[in-house]
Amino acid sequence: MKFLVDQNLSPLIAVGLRGTGHDAVHTSDLGLERSSDAEVLRAARIDERTVISADTDFGIVLAETGADYPSVILIRRTADRSADRLLQLLLVNLPAVEDALAEGAIVVFEAERVRVRGLPLL
C-alpha cells in the first residue's frame, strides 16, 4: 500500500512501513511540513496514498468537501505514542482494513478497537 504519514507523527513510521514493503513517505519528505490539511489530502489524492495521522481535522475536511478519496487512518487514544508502538498498531491492523482503504474510508485505530467509516461522509 501507499501511505503519506502526517507531520504530527514520527518520520520513523514511514521508515518502518517502507521496511515492511509498503510505499510510505512522510510530509517532511515532500516539503509539506507547514501545509494545511486540505493540501496534505490533495497531495495524497494525486499520489494515490492513504494519509496516516493523529489529526481529526482530516475527517472534517473530507466531510465538508464530500470527497470519497483519499482514505485516512486516524490513530487515537493510545497511551504509548512511540513510533515503534504506532508502527506495530498499524501493521497488526492493516490486513483487516485494506479493502476498506482501497474503496475510500476513514479508519480509526485505537488501543483496543478499530472503527471503519466509508467515504464520502454524509
C-alpha positions as CSV (number, residue, x, y, z in Angstrom):
1,M,0.0,0.0,0.0
2,K,1.0,3.6,-0.4
3,F,1.0,5.9,2.6
4,L,1.5,9.6,3.5
5,V,2.4,10.0,7.2
6,D,1.3,13.3,8.5
7,Q,3.6,15.8,10.3
8,N,2.1,15.1,13.7
9,L,3.6,11.6,13.6
10,S,7.2,10.5,13.6
11,P,9.0,10.0,10.2
12,L,10.2,6.7,11.7
13,I,6.7,5.4,11.0
14,A,7.2,5.9,7.3
15,V,10.6,4.3,7.5
16,G,9.1,1.3,9.3
17,L,6.4,0.9,6.8
18,R,8.9,1.0,4.0
19,G,10.9,-1.7,5.8
20,T,7.9,-4.0,5.6
21,G,7.4,-3.4,1.9
22,H,5.0,-0.5,1.8
23,D,5.5,2.7,-0.2
24,A,5.5,5.3,2.5
25,V,6.6,8.9,2.7
26,H,6.4,11.5,5.5
27,T,5.1,15.0,4.9
28,S,8.6,16.3,5.5
29,D,9.9,14.2,2.6
30,L,7.6,16.1,0.3
31,G,8.1,19.6,1.8
32,L,4.6,19.6,3.3
33,E,5.7,20.4,6.9
34,R,3.6,23.6,7.0
35,S,0.8,22.6,4.7
36,S,-2.8,22.7,5.6
37,D,-4.8,19.5,6.0
38,A,-6.5,20.2,2.6
39,E,-3.1,20.5,1.0
40,V,-1.9,17.2,2.5
41,L,-5.1,15.5,1.3
42,R,-4.6,16.9,-2.1
43,A,-1.1,15.6,-2.3
44,A,-2.3,12.2,-1.1
45,R,-5.1,12.1,-3.7
46,I,-2.7,13.0,-6.5
47,D,-0.2,10.3,-5.5
48,E,-2.9,7.8,-4.5
49,R,-1.8,7.5,-0.9
50,T,-3.6,6.8,2.3
51,V,-3.0,9.5,4.9
52,I,-1.9,8.4,8.4
53,S,-2.4,11.0,11.1
54,A,-3.5,11.7,14.6
55,D,-5.3,14.9,13.5
56,T,-9.1,14.5,13.5
57,D,-9.4,17.6,11.2
58,F,-8.9,15.4,8.2
59,G,-12.4,13.9,8.8
60,I,-13.8,17.4,8.9
61,V,-12.2,18.4,5.6
62,L,-13.4,15.2,3.9
63,A,-16.9,15.7,5.2
64,E,-17.0,19.4,4.1
65,T,-15.9,18.5,0.6
66,G,-17.8,15.3,0.2
67,A,-14.7,13.6,-1.1
68,D,-14.6,9.8,-1.4
69,Y,-10.8,9.7,-1.6
70,P,-8.1,9.6,-0.2
71,S,-8.6,7.3,2.7
72,V,-7.3,8.4,6.1
73,I,-6.1,6.3,9.0
74,L,-6.5,8.2,12.3
75,I,-4.5,7.0,15.3
76,R,-6.4,7.9,18.5
77,R,-6.3,7.2,22.2
78,T,-3.1,5.3,22.6
79,A,-1.1,5.6,25.8
80,D,2.2,4.7,24.1
81,R,2.7,7.0,21.1
82,S,6.2,5.9,20.3
83,A,7.0,5.3,16.7
84,D,7.6,1.6,17.3
85,R,4.2,1.2,19.1
86,L,2.3,3.1,16.5
87,L,4.0,1.1,13.7
88,Q,3.1,-2.2,15.3
89,L,-0.5,-0.9,15.8
90,L,-0.7,-0.2,12.0
91,L,1.0,-3.4,10.9
92,V,-1.2,-5.6,13.0
93,N,-4.5,-4.0,11.8
94,L,-3.8,-3.1,8.2
95,P,-4.7,-6.6,6.8
96,A,-8.2,-6.2,8.2
97,V,-8.8,-2.8,6.7
98,E,-7.0,-2.9,3.4
99,D,-10.2,-3.4,1.3
100,A,-12.0,-0.5,3.1
101,L,-9.0,1.8,2.5
102,A,-8.9,0.8,-1.2
103,E,-12.6,1.7,-1.5
104,G,-12.3,5.0,0.4
105,A,-12.7,5.2,4.2
106,I,-11.7,6.8,7.4
107,V,-10.3,4.1,9.7
108,V,-9.7,4.9,13.4
109,F,-7.1,2.8,15.2
110,E,-7.4,3.0,19.0
111,A,-5.5,0.9,21.5
112,E,-8.3,-1.6,21.8
113,R,-10.5,-1.3,18.7
114,V,-10.7,-0.3,15.1
115,R,-13.6,1.7,13.6
116,V,-14.2,2.0,9.8
117,R,-16.4,4.6,8.1
118,G,-16.8,4.6,4.4
119,L,-16.4,7.8,2.3
120,P,-17.9,10.1,1.4
121,L,-19.0,11.2,4.8
122,L,-22.6,12.3,4.8
